[in-house]
Amino acid sequence: MADDFLRALALVMVIEGLLPFLSPGRFRESMLRAASLDDRLLRGFGLVALLLGAGLLHFLSSTP
């Protein structure tokens, strides 16, 4: 189980690193925009991402 967690963490790191590597200027602009968002809106985006991710994990774990 720890092995699966570390693989998932590594995959997240690869995905998170793609945009800054491929387009640092665009990444910087998007981070500046995100920093200026209202906390409630940012929290809402986080909740949607969390629920979608949890739903996808559930779906993938329940299919053979």
C-alpha positions in Angstrom: 0.0 0.0 0.0 2.8 2.4 0.8 4.3 1.6 -2.6 1.1 2.6 -4.3 0.9 5.8 -2.4 4.5 6.7 -3.4 3.8 6.0 -7.0 0.7 8.2 -6.9 2.7 11.0 -5.2 5.3 10.7 -7.9 2.7 10.9 -10.6 1.2 14.0 -9.0 4.7 15.6 -8.9 5.2 14.8 -12.6 1.8 16.3 -13.6 2.4 19.4 -11.4 5.8 20.0 -12.9 4.6 19.9 -16.5 3.2 23.4 -16.8 6.1 25.3 -15.2 8.5 23.3 -17.3 6.7 23.7 -20.6 5.5 27.3 -20.2 6.9 29.1 -17.2 5.5 32.5 -18.2 2.0 31.2 -18.5 2.4 29.3 -15.2 3.5 32.5 -13.4 0.5 34.4 -14.8 -1.9 31.7 -13.7 -0.4 31.6 -10.2 -0.7 35.4 -9.9 -4.4 35.2 -11.0 -5.0 32.4 -8.5 -3.4 34.4 -5.7 -5.8 37.2 -6.4 -8.9 35.0 -6.2 -11.3 35.3 -3.2 -10.7 32.6 -0.6 -14.2 31.2 -1.0 -13.8 30.8 -4.7 -10.4 29.2 -4.3 -11.8 26.8 -1.7 -14.6 25.9 -4.0 -12.2 25.0 -6.8 -10.3 22.9 -4.3 -13.5 21.1 -3.2 -14.5 20.4 -6.8 -11.0 19.0 -7.6 -11.1 16.9 -4.4 -14.5 15.5 -5.1 -13.7 14.7 -8.7 -10.5 13.0 -7.7 -12.1 11.0 -5.0 -14.9 10.0 -7.4 -12.4 8.9 -10.0 -10.4 6.9 -7.5 -13.6 5.2 -6.3 -14.6 4.4 -9.9 -11.2 3.0 -10.8 -11.0 0.9 -7.6 -14.5 -0.6 -8.2 -13.9 -1.7 -11.8 -12.0 -5.0 -12.4 
